[in-house]
Amino acid sequence: MKATVTVMLKSGVLDPQGEAVKAALGAMGFAGVQGVRQGKVIELDLAPGTTQADVTAMCEKLLANTVIESYRVEMA
């Protein structure tokens, strides 16, 4: 079983990496980019019987800083 966790900064939290990417894209001639938010994707290979609640607990305790980040869990 696999889980994919997508972690993004919450709206309102400054994203210096996103701003750097936006500036670099503009410098490369991609003028249509109005904003960039950068996050991370974590893929987990899970033992049988691992539940979405288990993955949510992993996110709350380690994978995401819930003060400034939100996350989404997809199980496959």
Secondary structure, DSSP 8 states (H G I E B T S, - for coil): -EEEEEEEE-TTS--HHHHHHHHHHHHTT-TT-------EEEEEE--TT--HHHHHHHIIIII--TTTEEEEEEE-
